[in-house]
Amino acid sequence: MAQTSERKVVVVGQGYVGLPLAMRAVEAGYDVVGYDVDPVRVARLNDRDSYVEDVSNDELTSAIATGRYVATTEPAHCESFDIAVVTVPTPLREGVPDVTYIEEAAQSLAKYLRPGATVILESTTYPGTTEGIFSTLLTNGSGLTAGSDFFVGFSPERIDPGNRVWGFANTPKLVSGIDPASLDAVLAFYDDLVETTVVVRSPREAELAKLLENTFRHVNIALVNELAMFAHDLGIDIWETIDAAATKPFGFMRFTPGPGVGGHCLPIDPSYLSWQVKRALGHAFRFVELANDVNDHMPDYLVRRVSLALNRRQRAVHGARILVLGLAYKKNTGDARESPAVRVAQLLLSLGADVRAADPHVVESHADSRITRVMLTREEVSAADHVVLLTDHDDFDLGLLEHAYVLDARGVLPRGEYVEHL
């Protein structure tokens, strides 16, 4: 294998998955092209301005200073690549998986494929995509044969935005190939980037493993969310209940309730699995469908709780000034994709509330423009008829909420006269 400094890597997509991967590849000595179709993103990257929390401006600046990283919107810059990694989104469109971005990436890369190159898909998708759609498009577009002329594999992303313990390099990486030669090529690349690689028999098992990981979380979050609603009606503290159960050193894994699920993974990936089971086998994946129903309706439940809390004080939601803390789906990140917190704010707006939202991490363009953006200050808290804590960012000064009426969806405030928990 050639020295990494002589090998060119193209990372298609420079978002929450692609940018950390690109930075790590530069650190490992590869020449990296970060290809993205969004000119605003590319301009920010080349101005050394990172929009991904897991990649600091200093890290981006250092990568550019090596001369081995460039961000571009020009497909021609992908020419002569040795390794290409596709990290594009895979959204749902009316409940159906949309692999358009994967298809477009494969078609673009096929034009620049040459013998001996390796192409890896990291985007979450349903089993069979890599060997069926992805590999076929690469073969048809290049005139080369996958497995003999070039190598193809799947390695699901495991990025957890904002996680201070598990990052790209120290999170075990699943790797697979469409044949033994492809597996060897994929494994050699990731062995340069991460501490631990885990070989999986084929892309289909690796694709399903990714869906299993997220479906497991989705179903268990739905379980504790539904339990939280019942516990509240029964007058039981769900948070103390979870703490008590978590003292068991085996057979239990701690999950906590919240306003729902968000980001690109949990609201979407389990539905990929449900869709394929229905399409291929004709069966409903009942666990996933039930989890979708519970988690999708958590924002409605929280809004009902706010309405009841205001009613007890002889106030209506209509005309009430409500301060929402957090719009991101996850603490300490700016990721508002599919965020249930945004949905809560939108539902309150639809009921006529004057909604103010504080979130220092989420830029205004990533949230509903009807939501008035504010900072968390003593004045804002005093002016609010009710506060809804939806995302417990570490940089929120929760001491400012003393004597404010709060619905705490994260269980971080002491329960008391003014504070209700989910």
N, C-alpha and C positions, 0 to 999 in steps of 0.2 A: 504494500500500500504506500502511495506517495505521502510525503510529508504534508501535514495539514495546511501549511502556509502556501502550498502549491495547488490547493484544491479550492474550487469555487462552489459556494453554497448559495442557492437562491431560496429565500423564505417568502412564500406567497401569503400575504396578509401580515400587517404589522400592528395587530391589536394586542389584547390581553394575553394571547397565546404566542403569537408570532414574534413580538418584539423581545420578550425575555429569552426566547430560543435563539434569536439572532444575536443578542448580546453575549450569550454563553458561547455560541459558536465562534464569535470573534475572540473571546477570551481564550478559547481552546486553540486558536491559531489559524482558523479558516478565513478565507476571503469571502465576505458575505454581502449579498445584494438583498436588501429588504424591499420587495416589490409590493406595492399597494395601489389600488385604483383610485384612492381618495387623495386628490392633490393637496387638500388642507392638512391631512395627516403627514404627508411626505414633506411638505414645507416646514411643518413644526419640527419634524425629526432632524432635518438638515439645518435648522436653526438651533439645534441642541435643546429642544423643548419637549420633554417627555410628557405624554398624556396618560401613561400607565404607571400606577403607583409603585409597582414592583420594579420599575426601572427609573432610577434617579437621573436628574439632568447631568450630574457628574459622571455617572456610568455611561450615559449616551455620549457625552463629550469625549470621554476617554476612548470609546470605541471608534468614533470618527477620527480622533487624533492618530490612531494607529494606521490610518489609510486603508484599513481592511473592512470598512463598513460604509455603505452608501445606501440611502433610501431613494427610491425612484418610482415614477409612474410609467416609465417607458419599458414596454415588453422586450425591446431589443437588448436591454441591459442584462437579460437573462441568458443571452447567448453563451455557449460553451460552458454550461454548468456541469459540475461533477455530481452534485447532489442537490435535489430540490425538495423542499418540505412545504406542503400545502396546509395552511392553518386558517382557512376561510370559514365564515359562518355557515351554519346549516339550519335555517329557521323553519318554522311550521307555517304553512299557508292554508288557512281554513282547515286545520287539523291534519294536513297532508305534508309529509317531509318534502322540503324543497332543497334539492341538491344542485341547483343551478350554478351556484358559485363553485362547487367542486367541478362540475362539467366544464365551466369556462376556464378554470385554472388548468385542467388537464389539456384542453384544446390549445391554450396558450403555450404551455410547456412543451407540447408535442412538436411544435415548430422548431424547437431548439435542442431536441433530444439527439444524442449521439451515442454510439456504441460504448458500453461500459458505464454509463451514467446510472444514477439511482434516484428514484422518485418515491417519496414517502408521503402518505396521507395521515394527517393528525386530526382533521376535523371529525367531530362526533357524527356518526351516521349509523344506519341500520346494517345488520350483517349481510354481506354479499356485495356491498358497494365497491370495495377496493378491487376485488377480483372480477366483478362484472362491469360496472360503469367506468370506473377510474382507469383500470388497466386497459380496457378495450379502447377507450378514447385515446389513450397515449399510443397504443399500437396503430390504430387507424390513422391518426394524425401524423405519425412519424414515418410510417412504412417499415418500422423495426418491430421485432418480436419480443414481447415482454417475457422475461425469464431466461432468454438466450442472448439477445442483443443488449438489453438493458434490464435493470432490476426494479422491482416494485414491492413496497411493503406498507404496513399500517402500524402506527404507534400512537395510541390515543393520548391526547393531552391530559395532563393532571395538574393544571394551574389552579391555584386557590388564591385569588387576589387578596392581598393584605395579610396573608399568613406569614408571621414573623419567624416561624420555626421551619416549615417545610416549603422550600423554594424549588426552582427548576432542577438544580444540580443534585440535591440530596433526596428528592422524591423518586422512589423506584420507578423505572420506565418499562412498560410493556413493549415488546418488539415482536414483529412478525413479518413474514415474507410470503410471496405467492409460490415460492419454491426454495429449496435449500440454498442456492446461490444468492437469491434475493435476501434471504434471512441473514446470510453472512455479511452482506453489504450493509444492511440496515443496522445490524448489531455492531459492526465496526464503527459506524458513525456515532451511534449513541454511547458506545463505550468511551468515546473521547469527551463526551459532554456531561455524563451523569455518573454518580457513584455506583449505582446498582441498576443493572438491566435484567429483565425477566423475560425469557423466551417463551412465546406462546405458539402453539402448534400451527395455526394458520390465521390469516386476517379475520376470518369469520369469528373465531373464538375471541380474538382481541377486540373486535368491534362489539361483540356481545358483552365482554367484560366491562367495557366503558359504560354501556347502558345499564348493566347490573349495578355498578358502583352508584350511579346517580338515582336509579330506581330505588335502591335500598334506602338512601337518604330521604328521598321523596316520600316513600311509604311510611317511614318511621316518624318523619315530621308531621305527616297527616295524622298519625296515631296520637301523638301528644297534643296536637292542636285540637282534635275532637275531644280528647280527654280533658283538656283545659276548659273547654266550654261546659262539659258536664260537671266538672269539679266545681266551677264557679256557681252553677245552679244548686249544687249540693252543699255549698258553704265550706268546701275543702280547699286548702291552699295547695295548688298544683306544684308550685315551686318547691315547697318543703317536701312534698311527696316525691318529686324527682330526686331531690338531694338525698332523701332517705334510701330510695331504691338504688342510687348510685354507690352506696357504701358496699353493696354486694360485689365481691372481687371477681366474680365469674358469671356468665350467662346474662349479663345486662350491659347495654351500651347507652350512655346518656344522650338523649336528644331533648331539646327544649322547644316550647311553643313560641309562636311569633305571629306577625301579621300575614304570613303566607310565605311563598317561595319566589325567588327572583333570580336575575342573572340569565345567562344564555343556557345554562345546563338544566337545572331542576324543573323549570316550567315546560321544557321542551323535550329533553332527551327521553324520559320515560314514555312520552307519547309516540316517539319513533318506534320504540319496542312494541307498544300496543298496536300501532298501525300495521307493523309487519306481521304480527301474530294474526291479526284479523285478516290481512290480505292473503297470507300464505296458508294459514291453517283454518280460517273461518271461525275462530274462537275469539271471544272477548277476553282481554286481560283485565280481569275484574279488580285486582288489587290496584293497578295503575289508574283505572277509571274512577275508582272510589277515592284514591288519594288526590287525583285531579279535582274532584268535586269538593272535597274538604278544603284543600289548600286554596283553590280558586275563590272560595267564598269567605275566607278569613277576613278580607277587608270589609265585606258587608257586615260581618259579625262585630268587628271593632267599631264601625260607625253606629251600629245599634247600641253598643255599650256607651258611646259618647252621648248619643241622644238620651238614653235613660239617665245618665249622670246629670245632664243639664236639666232634664225634667224634674229630677228630685230637688233641684234648686229653683224650680218654677221658671225655667228658661227654655227657649226653643233653639233648635239648631239653626233655623232660619234667622239670619241677622247676628248670630253669635260669632265672636272673634275667636278663632281656634288656631293655636300655635302648634304646628307639626314639627317635631324634632327628628330629622333624618329623612332623606328621600332615596338614598342608596339602599340596595337590597341587603347589603352586608356592611358591618361596621368597618370603619377605617379605610373605605374605598369610595371612589366616585362613580361606581358602576350602578346606574339606575335602569339598566335593561330589565324589562319585565318586572320592575320593582313593585311589590305590593304596597309599599309606602306611598308611591305616586298614586296608586289606585285609591287608597284611603283618602288622600287629599282631593282627588277628583270627585269621589262620591260625596264628600262634605260640601264641595262647591256646588254640586248638582242639587243639594238640599238648601242652598241659599246661604251657607256659612261664609264668613269673611276669613279665608284661609291664608295664614302666613306660615312659611316653611323656612327652617334654618338647617342648612347642610353645607359646611365649609368645603366639602369634597366634591359635590356634584355641581358642574357648571350649568348655567341657566339653560343653555341650548339642549341639555339632556333631560329636561323636565317640562311639564306642561306650562306654557307661558301665562296661563291664567292664575297660576299660583304666585302670590307675592313673596319674593325672596327677602329674608331678613337675617340678621345676625342674632344669636342667642344672647340677649342682654337682659338686665334686670327690668328695664323699661318694657321690653316686649312681653316678658312674663307677666308683669303687673297689668298690662293692657289686655291680656288674653282672658277670655271666659273659661277656657279649658285648654290644657296642654296634652298632646298625644305623643308619647315617646315611642318612636317606631324603629330607630336605628341608634344604637348606643355607642356612637363614636367616642373614642377616648378623649378627644379634645373638647367635648361638651363639658362645661362647668355645671354639673348637675346640682351643685349647691345653690344655684340661682333659683331652683324650683321649690325651695322651701316656702311653705304656705300657699303654693299654687295647687289648683285642682288638676290632677294628672291621671291619665290612663297610661300605665306603663306596660307596654307590650313585650318588654324584654326582661322584666323581673330584676332590674338593677337597683331600683329605689326601695327603701324600707316601706313596707305597707303601713298605712296609717290613716288618720282622719281625712287627709287630702289626697292620698295616693291609692288608687285601685290598681291591682295587677290584672293582666289578661286572665 
